Amino acid sequence: MCSVGDDFWKSSGRLADGREIIYFDESPGLGRASVPDRRPLTEVPAVTAPPGGPGQDLASAGLRWDALAGEWVIIAAQRQDRTFLPPPTECPLDPSGPGRLTEIPAPGYDVVVFENRFPSLRGLPPAAPGGSVAADAPAGAGPPETGGVPGRPPTGRCEVVCFTADHQASFASLPPRRVRTVLEAWADRTSVLGATPGIKQVYCFENRGEEIGVTLHHPHGQIYGFPFVTPRTASMLGQVKAHAAAGRGNLFDVMVAGEEAAGTRVISRNEHWIAFVPAAARWPYEVLLFPLRRVPSIPALGEAARAAFCDIYPELLRRFDALFGMPLPYIAAWHQAPAGDEFACREFALHLQVFSIRRAPGKLKYLAGTESGMGVWINDITPEEAAHELREAR
């Protein structure tokens, strides 16, 4: 066990099938990682040269290159049998107890992270000639059917993050100390996965609510280690580069300063963070939470910013729930600089995007043909009105 802060301790073990499990404890010496997983699971073989090499089938799992969009698509047909909305008495994210063995062998936990049993991405990437990691497909390259680059194995890492052992809790109900432990877990996993060969971007996120597509109600999130830079991040970096090349400074700084000066869309702020509805919000209720001192990633946050996050973020989530007097379905997505990208590490601004697909009581925001087909968004609520409603929500 090792300390990851003055009040946080990390220890790791293995589940019955070989997957890694990592406990982030708020007290030392609990020995949770040493509790054995007694389930009769088939061991997952270690992957160093994953399936999908020459002559191997990528039909059901792999990365395929969309030549027209210039983006990778993950094919994960093997995930069809993953756990789907089990009753509370069979939740696999609860601690194990007498007569019921779960994904977490210990009888209790504070925050725990483990490899997903049904991952979209898994394993180390194949090495390119000379021992380096195989490079991304070049822009414009086609899929195998058109004689372009072949598909790639679905390498990377998918992890589950359980925020609390309390099945009935929510992130908004967590005390500041627990929020800090989750933040430390995100920071740790970002550092570890970001330093893993072949992983180019680390994405921490939470989905909440069946309307969003959640299949397990226990308070939890996920972490993806992507073997490529995601389209959203690549697009943002392109805008930041163009803005800087035009001699207009850092685009993130300009945007945050403009929102702070205008104030019309600001929801809340403290000494270290500011939360506002973006001027061009796509979703009816969408908020961006930025640290006031620009940093590229969660691990780069200073002590004061980490402590201040533990107050402002749960408050923001409680505002979401107060909007319509009911738990609001949402996605909370951390945007971080890609790993090993010198420009991004210098110019990208870490931020948390939180948005809901609910637009009114009993009404959801469904993607229309313009949005699904053409990527042109139409918002039913003005960002200024959404900001006003969130400021008033208590």
Secondary structure, DSSP 8 states (H G I E B T S, - for coil): -EEEETTEEEEEEE-TTS-EEEEEESSS---GGGS---S--------SS-S-STT---SSEEEEEETTTTEEEEEEGGGGGS--S--GGG-TTSB-BTTB--SB-SS--SEEEEE-SS-SS-B---B-TTS-B-----TT---GGGTS---B---BEEEEEE--S-TT--GGGS-HHHHHHHHHHHHHHHHHHHTSTT--EEEEEEEESTTTT-S--SSEEEEEEESS--HHHHHHHHHHHHHHHTT---HHHHHHHHHHHH-TTEEEE-SSEEEE--TT-SSSEEEEEEESS--SSGGG--HHHHHHHHHHHHHHHHHHHHHTTS---EEEEEE---TT-HHHHHH---EEEEEESEEETTEE----HHHHHH-----SS-HHHHHHHHHH--
